[in-house]
Amino acid sequence: MNTEAQRPVLLTGNHAVAWAARLARPKVAPVYPITPQTPVLELLTEFQARGEFDAEIITVESEHSVMSACIPASLAGVRVFTATASQGLLLMHELLHYAAGARAPIVMANVNRTVASPWAFWPDQTDSLAQRDTGWIQYYVETAQEALDTVLQAYRVAEQVLLPVMVNLDAFYVSHALEPVVIPAQELVDAYLPPFDPPHRLDTAHVESWGNVVSQDMFYRHRQATEEAMARVPGLAADADREWAERCGRSWGVVERYRCDGATSVIVTMGSMCGTARDAVDVMRDAGQAVGLVKLRLFRPLPVAALRAALAGMPEVVVLDRNHSPGIGGVLHQELRAALYGMPDAPRIHGLLAGVGGVNVPVDKICGFVRGVAGTPEVPASLWVR
């Protein structure tokens, strides 16, 4: 492990993401400001003005145009970074499909924020979860440090499978909260993240094309290839995290188990709520209640094998969803039910809509949720809790 030249500083999640982008050495960064992502753009422009960010920052008229600029830049063979949030991500939706289909390994930070209507600015993961079928790899992070490290790991994974990656961090709880962050040395990152050199690119000397009309069979085979690439992601993500740990001493895993040994109830959630859930687990353990936490960091592709291994032998699972899919409830709840279906001695799964719209979910509330559903029958729909 090489920790020399690493320095802890106080950073917000947004600024940690901007530092990660700087360290990754992208050559193109199309951006558009939107609350609460704007500080990412602001810091990148400061870096560029000081000669510390050697990338072309393209400021366009909308988030749709942001992704329209990201795709050809990536296909030309350079590393690309961008960031967005909420309505901006929704405006990109058409082109998110295109980016994945074009196998463009763009890395994008998304600050999870409520989607309109009504208009609001609070943490809610519905914006990114609504993009789960676009073909983007999706990470969800808990802290500013994890955000910085995950952006760098995202490039490692994206450029191996040639698929875009979305790194999601909760609005305000992560994006604007200050916390100590270790910024790795540029030399460490350069050794971890070699220059991007794709096997195919837009090059007039070696003519290739993207986006042309294909037959049904060609489209079918193209989607098969995308699925095969996705299937490699959980293993590559674990490898990228393992190597990062060897270089800097920090590991986040794909799925984290916390105090699960001997647990009779396990909380499953992702994003910033994991921190509060971890404190709730400690409180309940101190009170003699056998509760653990499984934190899901990689959501797409869903690491089914890792989740099954993490929850094997657990009698009961309580899923906390900071999102809402009208007509079905919590997205993570339903995804986990599908992942564990048919598993021998599968746990009872309770889905709770907690924190939707940014509603605060303190430790005592989580303890109450877990105690309230313990021993009750599993139900298919998620329950609203506050």
C-alpha positions as CSV (number, residue, x, y, z in Angstrom):
1,M,0.0,0.0,0.0
2,N,1.4,3.4,-1.0
3,T,-0.1,6.2,1.1
4,E,2.7,8.7,0.5
5,A,1.7,12.2,-0.8
6,Q,-2.0,11.5,0.1
7,R,-3.5,14.4,2.0
8,P,-6.7,14.7,4.0
9,V,-8.8,17.8,3.3
10,L,-12.3,18.9,4.1
11,L,-14.5,18.4,1.0
12,T,-18.1,18.2,0.0
13,G,-19.3,15.2,-2.0
14,N,-19.5,17.5,-5.1
15,H,-16.0,18.7,-4.7
16,A,-14.7,15.2,-4.1
17,V,-16.3,14.2,-7.4
18,A,-14.6,17.1,-9.2
19,W,-11.3,16.1,-7.7
20,A,-11.8,12.6,-9.0
21,A,-12.5,13.9,-12.4
22,R,-9.3,16.0,-12.3
23,L,-7.3,13.0,-11.2
24,A,-8.8,10.7,-14.0
25,R,-7.4,13.1,-16.7
26,P,-10.4,13.2,-19.0
27,K,-9.9,15.2,-22.2
28,V,-13.5,16.3,-22.7
29,A,-16.1,17.4,-20.0
30,P,-19.4,18.6,-21.4
31,V,-21.5,20.1,-18.5
32,Y,-24.6,22.0,-17.7
33,P,-25.4,23.5,-14.2
34,I,-28.3,22.2,-12.2
35,T,-28.9,22.2,-8.5
36,P,-27.4,20.5,-6.5
37,Q,-24.7,19.4,-9.0
38,T,-23.5,22.8,-10.0
39,P,-20.5,22.9,-7.6
40,V,-18.9,20.0,-9.6
41,L,-18.9,22.2,-12.7
42,E,-17.7,25.3,-10.7
43,L,-14.7,23.5,-9.3
44,L,-13.7,21.9,-12.6
45,T,-13.7,25.4,-14.2
46,E,-11.6,26.7,-11.4
47,F,-9.1,23.8,-11.9
48,Q,-9.0,24.6,-15.6
49,A,-8.5,28.3,-15.0
50,R,-5.5,27.5,-12.8
51,G,-4.1,25.2,-15.5
52,E,-4.8,22.1,-13.3
53,F,-7.4,20.4,-15.5
54,D,-6.3,19.7,-19.0
55,A,-9.7,19.0,-20.6
56,E,-12.0,20.8,-22.9
57,I,-15.0,21.9,-20.8
58,I,-18.0,22.3,-23.2
59,T,-20.9,24.4,-21.9
60,V,-24.0,23.7,-23.9
61,E,-27.6,24.7,-23.8
62,S,-29.1,21.7,-22.0
63,E,-28.4,18.3,-20.5
64,H,-29.6,16.6,-23.7
65,S,-26.8,18.5,-25.5
66,V,-24.4,17.5,-22.7
67,M,-24.8,13.8,-23.5
68,S,-24.9,14.6,-27.2
69,A,-21.4,16.0,-26.8
70,C,-20.2,13.2,-24.5
71,I,-21.0,10.4,-26.9
72,P,-18.9,11.5,-30.0
73,A,-16.1,12.6,-27.8
74,S,-15.9,9.1,-26.2
75,L,-16.2,7.4,-29.6
76,A,-13.3,9.5,-30.8
77,G,-11.2,7.6,-28.2
78,V,-10.8,10.1,-25.3
79,R,-11.8,9.8,-21.7
80,V,-15.0,11.8,-21.0
81,F,-16.6,13.0,-17.7
82,T,-19.8,14.8,-16.9
83,A,-22.2,15.4,-14.0
84,T,-25.9,16.1,-13.7
85,A,-28.9,15.7,-11.4
86,S,-32.6,15.0,-11.4
87,Q,-34.4,16.8,-14.2
88,G,-31.1,17.0,-16.1
89,L,-30.7,13.3,-16.0
90,L,-34.3,12.8,-17.2
91,L,-33.7,15.2,-20.1
92,M,-30.7,13.0,-21.1
93,H,-32.9,9.8,-21.1
94,E,-33.0,9.3,-24.9
95,L,-29.2,9.6,-25.2
96,L,-28.5,7.4,-22.2
97,H,-29.8,4.5,-24.3
98,Y,-27.6,5.7,-27.2
99,A,-24.5,6.0,-25.1
100,A,-24.8,2.4,-23.8
101,G,-25.7,1.1,-27.3
102,A,-22.7,2.8,-28.8
103,R,-20.5,1.2,-26.0
104,A,-19.2,4.6,-25.0
105,P,-17.4,4.3,-21.6
106,I,-18.5,7.7,-20.3
107,V,-18.4,8.3,-16.5
108,M,-21.1,10.6,-15.1
109,A,-21.8,11.7,-11.6
110,N,-25.5,12.1,-10.8
111,V,-26.6,13.9,-7.6
112,N,-29.8,12.1,-6.6
113,R,-32.6,14.7,-6.3
114,T,-36.4,14.7,-6.4
115,V,-38.0,14.7,-9.8
116,A,-40.9,17.1,-10.7
117,S,-43.8,17.5,-10.2
118,P,-44.1,19.0,-7.5
119,W,-40.8,20.9,-7.6
120,A,-38.4,20.1,-4.8
121,F,-34.6,19.8,-4.2
122,W,-34.3,17.0,-1.7
123,P,-32.4,13.7,-1.8
124,D,-34.4,10.9,-3.6
125,Q,-33.0,8.2,-5.9
126,T,-36.0,7.9,-8.3
127,D,-34.1,9.9,-10.9
128,S,-31.3,7.4,-11.5
129,L,-33.4,4.3,-10.7
130,A,-35.7,5.4,-13.5
131,Q,-32.7,4.9,-15.8
132,R,-31.9,1.4,-14.7
133,D,-32.8,-0.2,-18.1
134,T,-30.7,2.2,-20.2
135,G,-27.6,-0.1,-20.1
136,W,-25.6,2.1,-17.7
137,I,-23.6,0.6,-14.9
138,Q,-24.8,2.2,-11.6
139,Y,-23.0,2.8,-8.3
140,Y,-24.5,4.3,-5.2
141,V,-22.1,5.9,-2.7
142,E,-22.4,6.7,1.0
143,T,-19.8,9.4,1.6
144,A,-17.6,12.0,-0.2
145,Q,-14.5,9.7,0.1
146,E,-16.4,6.9,-1.5
147,A,-17.6,9.2,-4.2
148,L,-14.1,10.2,-5.1
149,D,-12.8,6.6,-5.1
150,T,-15.8,5.3,-7.0
151,V,-15.4,7.7,-9.9
152,L,-11.9,6.5,-10.4
153,Q,-12.9,2.8,-10.1
154,A,-15.8,3.5,-12.5
155,Y,-13.3,4.4,-15.3
156,R,-11.4,1.2,-14.7
157,V,-14.6,-0.8,-15.1
158,A,-16.2,1.2,-17.9
159,E,-13.1,1.1,-20.1
160,Q,-12.8,-2.7,-19.7
161,V,-16.3,-3.5,-20.7
162,L,-17.0,-0.4,-22.9
163,L,-20.1,0.6,-21.1
164,P,-21.0,4.0,-19.5
165,V,-21.1,4.3,-15.7
166,M,-23.3,6.5,-13.4
167,V,-22.0,7.3,-9.9
168,N,-24.9,8.4,-7.7
169,L,-24.6,10.4,-4.6
170,D,-27.5,11.8,-2.5
171,A,-28.3,15.5,-2.7
172,F,-27.1,17.5,0.3
173,Y,-26.5,14.6,2.6
174,V,-23.5,13.8,0.5
175,S,-23.2,16.4,-2.2
176,H,-23.0,19.4,0.2
177,A,-21.9,17.9,3.5
178,L,-18.3,18.6,4.4
179,E,-16.1,15.7,5.6
180,P,-12.5,14.7,5.6
181,V,-11.4,13.2,2.3
182,V,-8.0,11.8,1.4
183,I,-7.1,13.0,-2.1
184,P,-4.7,10.4,-3.7
185,A,-1.5,11.5,-5.4
186,Q,-1.7,11.9,-9.1
187,E,1.1,9.4,-9.6
188,L,-1.0,6.8,-7.7
189,V,-4.0,7.4,-9.9
190,D,-2.0,7.4,-13.1
191,A,-0.6,3.9,-12.1
192,Y,-4.1,2.7,-11.4
193,L,-5.8,4.2,-14.4
194,P,-3.7,4.0,-17.5
195,P,-4.5,6.2,-20.6
196,F,-7.7,5.3,-22.4
197,D,-6.9,3.3,-25.6
198,P,-10.1,1.8,-27.0
199,P,-9.9,-0.9,-29.7
200,H,-12.3,1.0,-31.9
201,R,-12.6,4.8,-32.4
202,L,-13.8,7.4,-34.9
203,D,-10.7,7.8,-37.1
204,T,-10.6,8.9,-40.7
205,A,-7.5,6.7,-41.2
206,H,-9.4,3.6,-40.1
207,V,-13.0,4.1,-41.2
208,E,-15.7,2.7,-38.9
209,S,-19.3,3.8,-38.2
210,W,-21.7,3.9,-35.3
211,G,-25.5,4.3,-35.2
212,N,-26.2,2.9,-38.7
213,V,-29.4,0.9,-39.4
214,V,-29.1,-2.8,-38.7
215,S,-31.1,-5.9,-39.3
216,Q,-33.2,-7.6,-36.6
217,D,-30.6,-10.3,-36.1
218,M,-27.8,-7.8,-35.8
219,F,-29.7,-5.8,-33.2
220,Y,-30.4,-9.0,-31.3
221,R,-26.7,-9.9,-31.3
222,H,-25.8,-6.4,-30.3
223,R,-28.0,-6.6,-27.2
224,Q,-26.6,-10.1,-26.4
225,A,-23.1,-8.6,-26.5
226,T,-24.2,-5.8,-24.1
227,E,-25.6,-8.3,-21.7
228,E,-22.4,-10.3,-21.8
229,A,-20.4,-7.2,-21.0
230,M,-22.8,-6.4,-18.1
231,A,-22.3,-10.0,-16.8
232,R,-18.6,-9.2,-16.4
233,V,-19.1,-6.1,-14.3
234,P,-19.5,-7.5,-10.8
235,G,-16.3,-9.4,-11.0
236,L,-14.4,-6.5,-12.6
237,A,-15.9,-4.0,-10.1
238,A,-14.6,-6.3,-7.2
239,D,-11.2,-6.5,-8.9
240,A,-11.0,-2.7,-9.4
241,D,-11.9,-2.2,-5.7
242,R,-9.4,-4.8,-4.5
243,E,-6.6,-3.2,-6.5
244,W,-7.5,0.3,-5.3
245,A,-7.3,-1.1,-1.7
246,E,-3.9,-2.4,-2.4
247,R,-2.7,1.0,-3.6
248,C,-4.4,3.3,-1.1
249,G,-5.8,1.2,1.7
250,R,-9.5,1.9,1.1
251,S,-12.0,-0.8,0.0
252,W,-15.7,-0.4,-0.5
253,G,-16.7,-3.7,-2.0
254,V,-19.7,-4.5,-4.3
255,V,-21.9,-5.5,-1.4
256,E,-20.9,-4.8,2.2
257,R,-22.0,-6.9,5.2
258,Y,-22.0,-5.1,8.6
259,R,-22.5,-7.0,11.8
260,C,-24.5,-9.7,10.0
261,D,-23.0,-12.7,11.8
262,G,-25.7,-14.1,14.0
263,A,-28.3,-11.6,12.8
264,T,-32.0,-12.5,12.6
265,S,-32.9,-9.3,10.8
266,V,-30.9,-7.5,8.2
267,I,-31.4,-4.0,6.8
268,V,-30.7,-3.6,3.0
269,T,-30.3,-0.2,1.6
270,M,-27.9,2.0,-0.5
271,G,-26.5,5.5,-0.6
272,S,-26.3,7.9,2.4
273,M,-29.0,6.0,4.3
274,C,-26.4,3.3,4.9
275,G,-24.6,5.5,7.4
276,T,-27.7,6.1,9.5
277,A,-28.6,2.4,9.2
278,R,-25.2,1.4,10.4
279,D,-25.7,3.6,13.6
280,A,-29.2,2.0,14.0
281,V,-27.7,-1.4,13.9
282,D,-25.2,-0.5,16.6
283,V,-28.0,0.8,18.8
284,M,-30.1,-2.3,18.3
285,R,-27.1,-4.6,18.9
286,D,-26.4,-2.7,22.1
287,A,-30.0,-3.4,23.1
288,G,-29.6,-7.1,22.5
289,Q,-31.4,-7.2,19.1
290,A,-29.5,-9.3,16.5
291,V,-29.6,-6.9,13.5
292,G,-27.2,-6.4,10.6
293,L,-26.8,-4.3,7.5
294,V,-26.2,-5.2,3.9
295,K,-25.1,-2.1,1.9
296,L,-25.6,-2.4,-1.9
297,R,-23.0,-0.3,-3.7
298,L,-23.4,-1.7,-7.2
299,F,-27.0,-1.6,-8.4
300,R,-26.6,-2.2,-12.1
301,P,-25.8,-4.9,-13.0
302,L,-27.5,-6.2,-9.9
303,P,-24.9,-8.5,-8.2
304,V,-27.3,-11.4,-7.6
305,A,-24.7,-13.9,-6.5
306,A,-23.2,-11.5,-4.0
307,L,-26.6,-10.6,-2.6
308,R,-27.6,-14.2,-2.2
309,A,-24.3,-15.0,-0.5
310,A,-24.6,-11.9,1.8
311,L,-28.2,-12.9,2.8
312,A,-27.9,-16.6,3.0
313,G,-29.4,-18.0,6.2
314,M,-30.9,-14.7,7.2
315,P,-34.5,-15.1,8.4
316,E,-35.7,-11.6,7.7
317,V,-34.7,-8.6,5.5
318,V,-35.9,-5.1,5.8
319,V,-35.4,-3.0,2.6
320,L,-35.2,0.8,3.0
321,D,-36.0,2.6,-0.3
322,R,-35.4,6.3,-0.8
323,N,-37.3,6.2,-4.1
324,H,-40.9,5.5,-5.3
325,S,-42.1,3.6,-8.4
326,P,-45.8,4.3,-8.5
327,G,-47.9,1.2,-8.7
328,I,-45.2,-1.1,-7.2
329,G,-43.5,0.7,-4.4
330,G,-39.8,0.6,-3.7
331,V,-37.4,-0.3,-6.6
332,L,-34.8,-1.9,-4.4
333,H,-37.4,-3.9,-2.6
334,Q,-38.7,-5.4,-5.9
335,E,-35.3,-6.0,-7.3
336,L,-34.2,-7.9,-4.2
337,R,-37.4,-10.0,-4.2
338,A,-36.6,-11.0,-7.8
339,A,-32.9,-11.7,-7.0
340,L,-33.7,-14.0,-4.1
341,Y,-36.7,-15.7,-5.7
342,G,-36.2,-19.5,-5.7
343,M,-33.3,-19.3,-3.2
344,P,-33.5,-22.1,-0.6
345,D,-34.7,-20.8,2.7
346,A,-35.0,-17.3,1.3
347,P,-35.6,-14.6,3.9
348,R,-38.9,-12.9,4.4
349,I,-38.6,-9.5,2.7
350,H,-40.2,-6.3,4.0
351,G,-40.1,-3.2,1.8
352,L,-40.3,0.2,3.5
353,L,-40.6,3.5,1.6
354,A,-38.4,5.5,3.9
355,G,-36.9,8.8,3.0
356,V,-38.9,9.4,-0.2
357,G,-38.6,13.0,-1.2
358,G,-35.8,13.6,1.2
359,V,-37.8,13.0,4.4
360,N,-35.3,12.6,7.3
361,V,-34.9,9.1,8.6
362,P,-33.1,9.2,11.9
363,V,-31.6,6.3,13.9
364,D,-34.6,5.9,16.2
365,K,-37.0,5.7,13.2
366,I,-35.0,2.9,11.6
367,C,-34.9,1.0,14.9
368,G,-38.7,1.4,15.1
369,F,-39.2,0.2,11.5
370,V,-37.2,-2.9,12.1
371,R,-38.9,-3.7,15.3
372,G,-42.3,-3.0,13.8
373,V,-42.0,-5.6,11.0
374,A,-40.0,-8.2,12.8
375,G,-41.9,-11.5,12.6
376,T,-44.7,-10.3,10.4
377,P,-45.5,-12.0,7.1
378,E,-43.8,-10.9,3.9
379,V,-45.9,-8.7,1.7
380,P,-45.3,-7.9,-2.0
381,A,-45.9,-4.2,-1.9
382,S,-43.8,-1.6,-0.1
383,L,-45.2,0.1,3.0
384,W,-45.1,3.9,3.5
385,V,-43.3,4.8,6.7
386,R,-42.2,8.1,8.3
